[in-house]
Amino acid sequence: MRDLTVPKPTASRLYRAMLLQYRVQERLHLGVPGRQLERAAPQPGETIVDWGCGPGRVTIPIAKHVPGSKLVAVDVEKAALQAVREKAAREGLDNVYTVLLQSHPVAIPTGSVDLVLLLDTFHSVKDKAGLLSDIGRVLKSTGRLFMDPGHMDQAKVLDHVYDSGLFCLADAWGREMLFVKEEEGTV
Ligand SMILES: C[S@@+](CC[C@H](N)C(=O)[O-])C[C@H]1O[C@@H](n2cnc3c(N)ncnc32)[C@H](O)[C@@H]1O
């Protein structure tokens, strides 16, 4: 008989290490992203991209708790997107979509997104200019980019963001930063 089960995507070593870290954080009750979500302030009815979603640590709570929200989880790892889909299905969520990023531009329509979350991801992105340009493209003119650059030096992050010419800083809480699109911000 033919085996018709769909094979699970193979996860990279880096992704597996990240999963282990999140499992430990969850056990220690450090994994709940409440404070980050308060600051990112996703609003009811918004289209929100969790760029570099990993296993959906942030995607799923927002999809669950923000009424009318549409969550688009983007990652370069098929295994991450699979994990997000499985969690969404377990929670009975029908407002979670996954998009595999293979190259820019990502398969998300221009000017369709209210909020992009870029959490603990920027340091691992190779083409930072390409990423920022794509985020600027998918965001509405009133859109926001909420970023926690993880391990990366904050001054270097700001250099990249300002070099893009697309965003200005609207607010900051230590390492967490909220950017708006250049034409909407105060210069
Ligand atoms: C440390 S994890 C963070 C996961 C999640 N944002 C969180 O805070 O729980 C970084 C994730 O970014 C993904 N990633 C790396 N480069 C990327 C890129 N250019 N575009 C989208 N995702 C990327 C990795 O595969 C990984 O899942």
The ligand as an SDF file (V2000), in Angstrom:
LIG
                    3D

 27 29  0  0  0  0  0  0  0  0999 V2000
   14.7580   33.7070   16.8970 C   0  0  0  0  0  0  0  0  0  0  0  0
   13.4150   33.3190   15.8330 S   0  0  0  0  0  0  0  0  0  0  0  0
   12.1790   34.4660   16.3770 C   0  0  0  0  0  0  0  0  0  0  0  0
   10.7960   33.9170   16.2500 C   0  0  0  0  0  0  0  0  0  0  0  0
    9.6540   34.8620   16.6680 C   0  0  0  0  0  0  0  0  0  0  0  0
    9.7310   36.1370   16.0010 N   0  0  0  0  0  0  0  0  0  0  0  0
    9.6230   35.0840   18.1700 C   0  0  0  0  0  0  0  0  0  0  0  0
   10.0160   36.1660   18.6270 O   0  0  0  0  0  0  0  0  0  0  0  0
    9.2120   34.1640   18.8740 O   0  0  0  0  0  0  0  0  0  0  0  0
   13.9050   34.0080   14.2600 C   0  0  0  0  0  0  0  0  0  0  0  0
   13.0550   33.5030   13.1020 C   0  0  0  0  0  0  0  0  0  0  0  0
   13.3370   34.2990   11.9330 O   0  0  0  0  0  0  0  0  0  0  0  0
   13.3530   33.4610   10.7900 C   0  0  0  0  0  0  0  0  0  0  0  0
   14.0590   34.1790    9.7000 N   0  0  0  0  0  0  0  0  0  0  0  0
   15.3880   34.3490    9.4850 C   0  0  0  0  0  0  0  0  0  0  0  0
   15.6100   35.1310    8.3970 N   0  0  0  0  0  0  0  0  0  0  0  0
   14.3780   35.4810    7.9260 C   0  0  0  0  0  0  0  0  0  0  0  0
   13.9160   36.2820    6.8320 C   0  0  0  0  0  0  0  0  0  0  0  0
   14.7670   36.9060    6.0080 N   0  0  0  0  0  0  0  0  0  0  0  0
   12.5880   36.4230    6.6430 N   0  0  0  0  0  0  0  0  0  0  0  0
   11.6960   35.7940    7.4710 C   0  0  0  0  0  0  0  0  0  0  0  0
   12.0810   35.0200    8.5270 N   0  0  0  0  0  0  0  0  0  0  0  0
   13.3880   34.8790    8.7490 C   0  0  0  0  0  0  0  0  0  0  0  0
   14.0060   32.1880   11.3140 C   0  0  0  0  0  0  0  0  0  0  0  0
   13.7190   31.0780   10.5050 O   0  0  0  0  0  0  0  0  0  0  0  0
   13.3590   32.0720   12.7100 C   0  0  0  0  0  0  0  0  0  0  0  0
   12.1560   31.3300   12.6620 O   0  0  0  0  0  0  0  0  0  0  0  0
  1  2  1  0
  2  3  1  0
  2 10  1  0
  3  4  1  0
  4  5  1  0
  5  6  1  0
  5  7  1  0
  7  8  2  0
  7  9  1  0
 10 11  1  0
 11 12  1  0
 11 26  1  0
 12 13  1  0
 13 14  1  0
 13 24  1  0
 14 15  1  0
 14 23  1  0
 15 16  2  0
 16 17  1  0
 17 18  1  0
 17 23  2  0
 18 19  1  0
 18 20  2  0
 20 21  1  0
 21 22  2  0
 22 23  1  0
 24 25  1  0
 24 26  1  0
 26 27  1  0
M  CHG  2   2   1   9  -1
M  END
$$$$
